[in-house]
Amino acid sequence: MSAKKTSHTPKRRRAILGISGASGSVYALRLAKILMESGAELYCIPTEAAKKILAAETPFPDFETAVMSQLRGGGASGALIMCDAGDFGKPPASGSFRFDAMAVLPCSMNTLGKIANSAADNLLVRAAEVALKERRRLVVCPRETPLALSHIENMRSLFLAGAVVMPACPAFYGRPKSVGDIADFVAARAAAAMGFETEIVGEWGL
């Protein structure tokens, strides 16, 4: 007797993108594009401050519209789930919710400090806390200069806890021609640190 064959659809990889109130909305939008194009089930958590900065830095009224605008050329096979930062009833608040990786891009010093000290007063910080306690990939991308000693100490704490601390520092050896090119470099590095590879930034010398 032959074994009965069963068919199933491969489970999408899950990613969480936290967007806090620091300048650099374009970084978040380009990372969302990369993750969506990789086929990820993307849970996007912008804070109220992040929403205000988006309105100041881009022509978009909200993050859902902004993210979808990046995908007009097609090619995205992922799913976008928007989460209110004040809603602790969303899946990312629970350790039983299995996801592959989370990034906070851009990460304000306020959010950085909250994550480092487990001050989970919103869903973004709680999701990052879950990532750390469950030993999942957490990539934190601070966007601030210069740095105070407290900022450096908080980054150290997160590094020791297992997070990847990746300041949003673009490179220029690729001779970027636009703001989008600059943002793509940072977003691609963040995606790679999350385990989502992209060909936007190739290996050096290859």
Stockholm file with secondary structure:
# STOCKHOLM 1.0

chainA/1-206         MSAKKTSHTPKRRRAILGISGASGSVYALRLAKILMESGAELYCIPTEAAKKILAAETPFPDFETAVMSQLRGGGASGALIMCDAGDFGKPPASGSFRFDAMAVLPCSMNTLGKIANSAADNLLVRAAEVALKERRRLVVCPRETPLALSHIENMRSLFLAGAVVMPACPAFYGRPKSVGDIADFVAARAAAAMGFETEIVGEWGL
#=GR chainA/1-206 SS CCCCCCCCCCCCCEEEEEECSSSCHHHHHHHHHHHHHTTCEEEEEECHHHHHHHHHHSSCSSHHHHHHHTTTTCCCCCEEEECCTTCTTSGGGSTTSCCSEEEEEEECHHHHHHHHTTCCCSHHHHHHHHHHHTTCEEEEEECCSSCCHHHHHHHHHHHHHTCEECCCCCCCTTCCCSHHHHHHHHHHHHHHHHTCCCSSSCCTTC
#=GC SS_cons         CCCCCCCCCCCCCEEEEEECSSSCHHHHHHHHHHHHHTTCEEEEEECHHHHHHHHHHSSCSSHHHHHHHTTTTCCCCCEEEECCTTCTTSGGGSTTSCCSEEEEEEECHHHHHHHHTTCCCSHHHHHHHHHHHTTCEEEEEECCSSCCHHHHHHHHHHHHHTCEECCCCCCCTTCCCSHHHHHHHHHHHHHHHHTCCCSSSCCTTC
//
